[in-house]
Amino acid sequence: MKPEVLFLCTENACRSQLAEALANHFFGTKVKAFSAGVRPRGVHPLAQKVLEEVGIDVSALRSKHLDEFSGKTFDLVVTLCDSAAAECPVFPGAKRRLHLPFPDPAKSGDVESFREVRDQILQKLKDLFDEEKRR
């Protein structure tokens, strides 16, 4: 069975959506990724756009509240923003927790910021899943 990873961000609109989609698309043979937020507000259109640019189907993406995963065990829970890390310092059922903060591309509102964060997240996922393989 593949390890399951939960990516958390405050709104589950940008960074956690990018991480979930990138992980499942590029590393789906190694992990099964999910995402959620403490105050979800819908997937940001520019997050969808930059995922489509790298060949990812975004039709199934949706914002999910953290409560949707209550009682579920994850091999790894990754917080992607300081706010989510502060609001969820402990996730019951997490075998391991990691904080990987990225800037919020929605604050700038331009597509280039979303591309930069997408690429930063992808590189960090490559590093993370290569490290997991060595464990």
HUJOQUI-V871387 format. One record per helix or strand. SS is the DSSP state (H for helix, E for strand). FROM is the first residue (numbers start at 1). TO is the last residue. If there is no record, write none. Layout:
ss->SS from->FROM to->TO
ss->SS from->FROM to->TO
This chain:
ss->E from->3 to->9
ss->H from->15 to->27
ss->E from->31 to->37
ss->H from->45 to->53
ss->E from->65 to->65
ss->H from->66 to->69
ss->E from->74 to->74
ss->E from->76 to->79
ss->H from->82 to->87
ss->E from->94 to->94
ss->E from->97 to->99
ss->H from->105 to->107
ss->H from->111 to->134
